[in-house]
C-alpha cells in the first residue's frame, strides 16, 4: 500500500483516479492513499471523484489548512463520516510551525477523536523539521504521524534519531534515495518505516522497485510496503 499520492489539478501537475490506478497496476501495487494537491485553494471532493474509480483500492485522505480553523475541524469530521482514513498536512506550503499547538491543536484534537492517521510534509524545511514532529507527537501520542520524505536531505539523520525516541512517529519514503531508506530501516527496524511515492511527481514503478533493494529482506519489504500502514489504518 502506497501512503503518498496527490489527486486533482494544480499548476504544472495533475492526476486522476484512473491515472493513479494505471500507475499502480503497472507496478503491481494493490492499494494507495490519496489526497488533494494542497497548493492554493484545494478541494477534498477531488478525492471522492478519484475514489469512485476503485473504492476498494484508493484509500481516502483529506487535506487541511489549520489557519482555516473552524472549517478544518469541521472537514475532519465530515470526511471521517464518509470513511476517510487520514489527513495530509503541509506546514511549509501553508506557513505554520507543525509544533504550534495553539494553531494546530484544534485540528489534531479532531483527528485524535476520529482515530485518523496524519501524513505531514517532512523534508528538511524549517516549519516541519524533525524537532517539530517530536513536539507534536509528544502532545498527541495517540495519533500516528508519518514524516513524509524522512527529513531528507539535510535532516535525515535527525529524523531517524527523533523517530527512534518517538513511538507514534514513522518515516515515510517518498522520493527518498535508496541509501537513506536502507539506513532508516537498519537503524529503526522495518516496523517504523512506511513506503510512499509522491505520485505524480515520480517514476512510480521505480519508487516501488527500489524498496526491494532497500528493505534488506522480503519480510521487511512486506512491512514497509503495506503491512505497517495497514496496521495503522486498522485495515486487513
Secondary structure, DSSP 4 states (H G I P E B T S, - for coil): -B--BEEEEETTEEE-HHHHHHHHHHHT---EEEEE--SSS--THHHHHHHTT-TTTEEEEEE--TTSHHHHHHHHHHHHHTT--EEEE-HHHHT--TT-HHHHHHHHHHHHHHT-EEEEE-SS-GGG-HHHHHHHHHHTTTS-EEEEGGGTTTTHHHHHHHHHH-TTEEEE-TT--HHHHHHHHHHH-GGGEE----BTSS-HHHHHHHHHHHHSSHHHHHIIIIIHHHHHHT--
